[in-house]
Amino acid sequence: MASNQSGIQDWWLQRISAGIIAAYVLLLIVLLLVNGTPTAAQWQALFANNAFKAFTLLALIATFYHGLIGVLHIWPDYIKNAATRATLNALSWLAAAGYALYAVYILFGLK
């Protein structure tokens, strides 16, 4: 089980994060269909918009959290040793947090 949350709460968080990811992918598909294949300048202009950066960050965090919940539920199925499982859980949290922090740096870091 992922942390001390109930299974229902984890189930809902998976669905919410999947909805955010789907909305972001749908937005990208619509942008590509409307504008065609973007140039580098068009990508830069799109990511110059702070609202788009924020939605991108939200989608990335949702992706990281979605994967984290999944892996925290998978470890107990295959890792029976409690110490090893606890270590893998901690490493999973650290990896997800590291990815999220790196995403913030990439999107909003100093140039």
C-alpha positions, 0 to 999 in steps of 0.5 A, a space after each residue: 500500500 502506498 504510504 498510510 493512505 487507504 486503497 480507495 484514496 490511492 485509487 482516486 489519486 490515480 484517476 485524478 492524475 490520469 485525468 490531468 495527464 489525459 487533458 495535457 495530452 489532449 491539449 498538445 494534440 489539439 495544438 498540433 492539429 491546429 498549428 501543424 508541426 511547430 518550429 523551435 521558435 514556436 515551441 519557445 513562444 509556447 513555453 514562454 507562456 507561464 500558464 502553459 509552463 504551469 500546466 506542463 509542470 502539473 502534468 509532469 507532477 501528475 505523471 510522476 505521482 501516478 507512477 509512484 502510486 503504481 510502483 508503491 503498490 507493485 513492490 509488495 507483490 514481488 519484494 517480500 523482505 520488509 527492509 528491502 521493500 522499505 528501501 525501495 519505497 524510499 528510493 521511489 519517493 526520492 526519485 519522484 521528488 527528484 524528477 519533480 524538482 528537475 522539472 521545476 528547474 527545467 521549466 522555471 530555472 534561471 537562464 
